[in-house]
Amino acid sequence: MAIINFECKQCRMEFDCDVGDISINEQTMRPDFGKPIVCPRCGERTIDGVLLTELGQSQMTEATWDL
């Protein structure tokens, strides 16, 4: 379980989301999440529909340190 802080590109709300297990896609070098990203206002979002906040960047680094 990984809690990551995002900002929704649509409504600009910052929120924490449990994205489950995180892995890195070897082809795209982008994160793959075990659970969907869900904005409390807009609903399910793709990785392209959100931004990582500064806190979220730290959380992602910590969550993927061992990968």
RARA-V589962 format. One record per backbone hydrogen bond with DSSP energy under -0.5 kcal/mol. CO is the residue of the C=O (numbers start at 1). NH is the residue of the N-H. If there is no record, write none. Layout:
# RARA-V589962
co=CO nh=NH
co=CO nh=NH
This chain:
# RARA-V589962
co=2 nh=4
co=2 nh=19
co=4 nh=6
co=4 nh=17
co=5 nh=53
co=6 nh=15
co=7 nh=51
co=8 nh=12
co=13 nh=8
co=15 nh=6
co=17 nh=4
co=17 nh=19
co=19 nh=34
co=19 nh=35
co=21 nh=34
co=23 nh=25
co=23 nh=32
co=24 nh=26
co=25 nh=29
co=30 nh=25
co=32 nh=23
co=36 nh=38
co=37 nh=39
co=37 nh=45
co=39 nh=43
co=43 nh=39
co=45 nh=37
co=46 nh=49
co=47 nh=50
co=49 nh=9
co=49 nh=10
co=51 nh=7
co=53 nh=57
co=54 nh=58
co=55 nh=59
co=56 nh=60
co=57 nh=61
co=58 nh=62
co=59 nh=63
co=60 nh=64
co=62 nh=65
co=64 nh=67
